[in-house]
Amino acid sequence: MAKWLKQPKVTNNIYTGDANYVHDQGIPSAQWVITHNLGKKSSVTVVDSSNQVNVGQITYNSINQVTIDFEGSFSGKAFFN
């Protein structure tokens, strides 16, 4: 299971006023549980530590949290908007 390492940083897009969030998954894991606190079912793009896009099964636990399951463990970032 993914481990939360620091406070989430939510930023507002200055052009649309819409919030976005970047999750940094420093510990390799095949399942990432992410609390983004954006108050919506966000679109998600995941990249590994080599900046290659990865596709996983996204489950919306709530409007503020998702679980992403992958075939293998890796570290990287998840971009929400």
BELFEN-V638574 format. One line per field, one symbol per residue. ss: DSSP state (H for helix, E for strand, - for the rest). phi: phi as a letter, one per 30 degrees, with the letter a starting at -180 (. if undefined). burial: I if it has 9 or more other ideal C-beta (glycine too) atoms within 8 Angstrom, else O. Layout:
ss->???
phi->???
burial->???
//
This chain:
ss->---------EEE------EEEEEEEEEEEEEEEEE--------EEEEE----EE--EEEEEE--EEEEEEEEEEEEEEEE-
phi->.dcdcaddccbcddcciddbaccccdceadbccbcchciadddbbcbddcicdccbdccddadbbbccccdbdaclbbcca
burial->OIOOOOOIOIOOIOOOOOIIIIIOIOOOIOIIIIOIOIOOOIOIOIIIOOOOOIOIOOOOOOOOIIIIOIOOOIIIIIIII
//
